[in-house]
Amino acid sequence: MNFDLANIEISALSLLPSLFAIFLALYTRNVMLSLFSGIVLGAFVLNDFSILLSLKAVFTLFASLLSEGWIVKTLIFAVLVGSIMELIEKSGGIDGFVDFMQHKTGVVKSPRSALMLSYVIGIFIFIESTITSLIAGAVGKPFCYKYKIPSAKLAFVCDSTAAPVSSLIILNGWGALLLGLITTQISLNSINFDALDILLKSVLYNFYAMAALLVTFVAIWFNIDIGAMKNAKHKPKNEEVISKKSQSMFYMLLPIFLMILFVFIFLYITGNGDILKGSGSSSIFYTMLTTLIFTLFYFVGKKNMTLSVWSKTAFLGGFKLVPIAFILLFAFGIGEITTQLKTGHFLASLVSQNLNVIFLAAVIFIIASLISLSTGTSWGTFSIMIPIAMPMAASMDANIALCVGAAISGGVFGDHSSPISDTTIIAAMASDCDLVEHTNTQLPYAFISWGIALVLFIVFSFIS
């Protein structure tokens, strides 16, 4: 990209694009317009408010994004998800699963048990945050229609068990990234600790993820509605779109099982035999493509639907998610803009050099939370904050694992809460919930979890 960073000062101006996009999204409820506006504003700041240079920069930005293989794969993944979910719904497999869970097992017989099913699924499917949201949403939607549960509640459950679980059970791409960042800092700063040992201990200090899971469980079990969730309404399903026939639940379970299996297989393949070194974007892309091909042979071969119906359904489902693909592209765009503006470095620079060691982990958590909330990315936050947190902790003789856990927790908070986070976007999509409504309704719960985590970081700093 052609941005000239040498002449750009790290200042409060770096916060403008992301804050503008967030507030505009909440005000207008038009996410695409808000994200694009934030990108344009960022380009103006980067180019000294020159109109011609800014327009050129925006064009260059999107050309650069679309030349990145992992971004293209992620956008295609979003479309493929629409196709697969539409096919599973059309097959009658979801209705079959609902019938089985309600009438043959009696597991789901109330709004609480319906949401708890999605919660449990979200806990056990830890391979990737987007897959977690999608499967929990696909299973939960029919029960939301049945028991007239607001889609905002399902979106809250899907989102709260996505990034938190993926960051706690690290046998996935999250673990690979974190281990790589920690290993690099140990090498660069001559820290006399084992990287894997620090990573495993830092997971035990991932207080935000733990608090989010606990708060979500309590909210489901005791049916606690706070803030905007009190006004969330149930939306009846569209009878023209949802299939009426109820078939075997295996039309849903087999594709979902293969989705989970294929992710591990492709992580193993792309990592040359090491799952922790596999490519997350490639694995998810190949997983969805392989699952889509499987549904072709399975549904058509079992005469559940004709080839013509399969083709039309796959196209319709994919077309429905094209706007989501654009939103993801714009989310990546504003993430790139905030990187160019050094937003994260500005926030990190606010940390005083004379900070008391007792408050170090808490301050790292606060700064990481601000970065992830304003950029919408947990992985980007990890990449900024871990190289800052580890040397600071080592130089101040603080608990390194606790400080790394604080950086991870802060990154997960923004991934969970920010309206420009891809995980937030996909959780809303998977639950048929408006993105702005999802953000507004889950924020109070997220802030409660954030407060619990902040207190724990201070307490454990005293203990350490």
N, C-alpha and C positions, 0 to 999 in steps of 0.2 A: 504494500500500500504506500501511497505517496505522501502520507502525513508527515510534516516536519515537526518532530517532537523536541528538537534541540532548543527551539525558541519558545516553547510553551512552559509557563511556570505552573507548578503544582499549587493550585489555590482553590478557594471555595467555588470558583466557577466550574470546576470539574464535577460538582454535584448537580448542577442545573439540569442537564439532559435527563438523567434518571428520575430526579424528583419531579420534573415537569411531566414526564411520561406517566408516572404513577398517579399524580394528582389529576391530570387530565383524564386518565382512564376511569378514575373513581367518579369524576364529575360528569363526563359525557357518556360513559358506559360504552364508548367506541374504542376498543382496544387497538385495532389496527391503526386508526388515525392517531391515537395517543403515542404508540410506539414509533411510528414514522415521524411524528412531530418532534419527539425526543431525539431521534437520529439527526434530523435536519438542524435542530438547535445545537447539537453537539458539533456538527460539521461547521456551523457558523463560528462557534467558539474556537475550534481548532484552526480556522482559517481567518482569524481576525475580522470576522463578520463581513467578509467579501462574498457577495452574492455569486459571482461566477466561479470563484474557487470552491465555494461551498457546494454548489450544484455538481461540479466536477468530482469533488470528494465523495458525495453521496453515490454517484454513479460508480466510482472506483470501488467504494466499499462493497456494494452489492455484487459487482463483478468479482471481487476478491472472495466474498463469501461463497458464491456459487461455483468457484473454482476449487473449493475445499471439498475433498471426497467425503469426509465424515458428515459435513453439513448437508450435502446432497442426499446422502444415505438416510439421514435423519428425517428430511422432508419427505422422501419417498416412503419411509417407514410410517409416517403419520397417515399417508394416503392408504397404504396397505392395511393399516390397522382398521380403517373405516370399512374396507372391503371385507376383511375377515369377520369383523363383528356383525356386519350386515348379513353375511352368509350364515353365521351361527344362529342369528336370530331368525332368519328366514327358514332355516332347516327345521325349526321347532324344537331344537335341542334345549334351549333355555327354558321353554315352557315345560318340557319333559323333566328337567332338573327341578323346577319349581314344584311340579306335581309330586315328584319323588320326595323332596324335602318336607313338603307340607302333609301329604296324605299317607305316605308309606313309612316315613321315619318319625314324623311329628317333631322334628328338630326346630323347624321354623313355624311358629304359631302366634307371633306377636311382632309389633314394630321393633321391640328391643332385640329379639332373637334374630330378626332379619338383618339389622345393622351389625349385630355381633358376628354373624356369619361372614360378612364382608371384612370385618375387623380381623377375624381369625385368619381368613385367606390372606389378607395383607401382611400378617405377621409371618406366615409360613412361606410366602413367595417373596424371597429377599434378593432374587437374582439381579433385578434392576428396577429402579424406582418407577419408570414409566410402565413396565410390564405389570408391576404390582398394582398400580392405579387402574390399568385397563381391565385386568381380570377381576379385581374386587368390584369395579363398576359394572362389568358385564353380568356378574352373578347377582349383584345387589339390586339392579334396576327393576327386574320383574317383581321383586318383593316390595319395592317402594311403590310400584303401581298398585299391588295387591292391598297393601296396608296403608296406602295414602300417606306415605312418608315424603316430606319435602326433599327434592333432589339435592338441595344445599347440604342436608345432613349426610347424605351418601357421599357427596364430594368431599366433605370434611373428613369422613372416615377414610376414604381412599387416599387423600393427600397426607393425612396424619400417620399412615402406615406405609408410606412410600419412601421418602428420603430418610426418615428416622430409622426404619428397619434396615434399609440398605447401608446405612452408616454404622449400624451396630453389629450386623452379621456380615463380615467383610470378605466373604468368599465370592467376590465379584469385582467389577471394575473399580468400585470405590476403594476397595482394599489395595488394589494394584497402584492406583494413583497415590494414595496416602503413604504406602510403603516406599514408593519411589521418591517422594518429596522428603520424607524423613531420612532416608539413606543418603540423599544428596547433602542435606544439612549436616549430618554426622561427618561426612567426608570433608566438607568445606570448612567446618568449624572445629575439627578435631575433638568432637564430643565422644567421651569414652563410654558409650552405651551401645547396646545392640539395637538395630533398627526395628526388628520384629518385636522385640521385647517392649520398646517404647510404644509401638503401634497397638499391641494387645492391651497394655496398661491404659493407653489413652482412650480406648473404647470403653473402659470401665468408668472413665471420667466424662463420657459423652452425655452430660446431664440433661441437655435440652431434648435429645432424642428420647431418653427414658421418660422425662417429664411429659412430653407430648403424647407418648403411648399411654401413660397412666391417666392423664387428663381426658384423653379420648375415651378410654375404657369407662371411667367414672361418668362422663357425660352421656354415654350410651346406656349404661346400666341404670342410672338414676334419672334418665330422661331430662337432663339439665340443659335448658335453653337460656342463653345469655346474649345480650346485645342484639344484633340484627337477626340472630337465629330465631328469636321470639316471633318475628314477623314473616319467617320463611313459609311459603305455601306449597302445597302439593300441586303438581301439574299433571293432569290426566294424560295418558298416552294417546298417541295418534293412531286410531283404529285402522286407518288406511295403510299405515306403514308396518305395524306390528303383525306378525304372522298369527293366524288363529289356530293353526294345527299344532297339536302336541305330539312330538315324536319321542324317540329314545333320547335320554339325557346324554348318551354317549356322543351324539352329534355336537354337543358342547364340550364334554369332558375330554374327548380325544384330542381335538385341536389345541385345547388349553394345556393338556399334559405335554403334547409335542412342543408347544411354545417354550415351556420350561426346560424340557430336555434339550432342545436344539440350541438354546442359549449357552448351556454348559458345553455342548459339543463344539460349537463354533468358537467359544472362548478358548477351548483347548486347541483347536486347529490354528486360530489366528495367533495364539501365544506360543506356537511351536512346542506344544506339550506342557505348557505352564499356564493354567487357567488365570492366574493373577497377572500374567503379562499379555493376555488377550485383548483385542480391540473391542470395546463395548459397542461403538457405533456400527462396525461391520457385523458383529455377532447378532445384534438386534435386527439389522437389515436382512441378513441372510435367513434368520429365524422366521421373520414374517413372510419372506418370499417362499421359503420351503413350506411353511404352514398353509399358505394360500394354494400352492400346487397340490398339497395333500387334500385340501377340501374339494378340489376339482375331482380327483379320482375317487374320494370317499363318498361325497354326496351324490355325484352323478352315477358312480358305480353301484351304489346301493339304491339307486332310483328314487332318492329323496327329492331330487329336482333334475330337470333336463339340462343339457349343456347350454341351451339358450337362456334358461332362467338363471343358471349359475353366472353366466357372463353379464347379464343385465343387472343382477343383484350386486356382483362384485364392482361393476362400474358405478352403480348408484351409490354404494357405500363409500367408495373412494372419492367420488365427486363431492359428497357431503363434507368431507374433511379437508378439501382444498383450502377453505378459509383458515383452518387450523394450521395448515402448512405455512401459509403466509404469515400468520401470527408468530409461529416459531422462527421463521426467517427474520422477521423484524426484531424478535427478542434477541436472536444472535447478533443482529446488527447493532442494537443499542448496547449489548454486552461488549462488542468490539470498540464502540465509541468510548465507553467508560474506561476501557483498557488504555486507549490512546490518550485519554485525558488524565490518566493516572489517578482516577478517583480513589481507588483503594489505597494507594500510597499517600494521598493527601490525608485520608482518614487515619491511617496508621501513624502519620507524622504528628498527629495531635497528642499522641501519648507522651507524657512528660518523661524526661531523662531521670528525674529525681523521684520517680514513682516508688512508693513503698512496696516491697516484695509481697506483702500480704494481699495487696489489691491487684497484683500483676495479672493473674489468671482472669479475674473479673473484668479488668480493662481490655484484655485481649478478646474476651467473649463479647464485650460491648462493641468494640471496633469491628470485629468480624461480622457481627450481626448487622451493623450499619452498612458494611460493604456488600454483604449478600442481599440485604433488603433493597439497596439502591441499584444493584447490578443484576439481581435475579439469578445468580449462579453460585452454587455451593463449591463446585470444583475450581472455579476462578478464585473464589475467596480462599480456599485451601492453598492455592498456588501463590497467593499474595501473603497470607498471614503465617503459614508455617515457617517460611524462611525468615520471618520477623520474630515469631514467638520463640523458636528454639534457641537462637543466639542470645536473645534477651534473658531467657530463663537460665541458660548456662552461665552467663556473665553475672547474674544476680543470685546465683546459687539457689534457684527456685526449683520446684518440682517440674521437670521437663514434660513428663507425660501428662500432668495436669494442665499445663499450658497448651500442649498440643490438643488435648481434649476440649479445651476452651475454644480453640480455633475451629475445630471440627463442629462443635455445637453451634457456634455463631454462623458458620456456613450453612448448616442444616436449617437454622431458623429462617433465613432469607429464602432458601429453596422452598421451604414449606409455606411461607407467608406472602412473598412478593407477587404482585399481579403480573410481573414481567418474567416470572420464572417458568421454564418449560414444564416443570413438574406440576405447578399450579394450573397451567393451561390445560394439560392433558387430564388431570384429575377432574376438572370441570367438564371437559369434553366427554370423558368416560361415564359421567353421571348425568348427562343431559342437563347440566346446570349452567346458567349464565356466569361467565367468568367474574364479573364485578360482584355479583351476588355471592358467589363462592368466596371471594376474597373478603368481603365485608362480614360474612357470617362466621368465618373461621378465625379471623384476627383476634377476637377477645380470648378464645381458647389458647391461641398461640402465645399471646402476651402473658397469660397466666403461667404457661409452661416456661416462658422466658424468665419470668420473675422467680420461679422456683429454682431454675438453673443458676441464676445469678447469685442467689443466696447460698446455694451449695458450693459454688466456686470460692466464695469468700470463706465459708466454714472450713472447707478442705484445705484452703491455703493456710489457715490458722493451724490446723492439725499437722500439716506437712512441716 
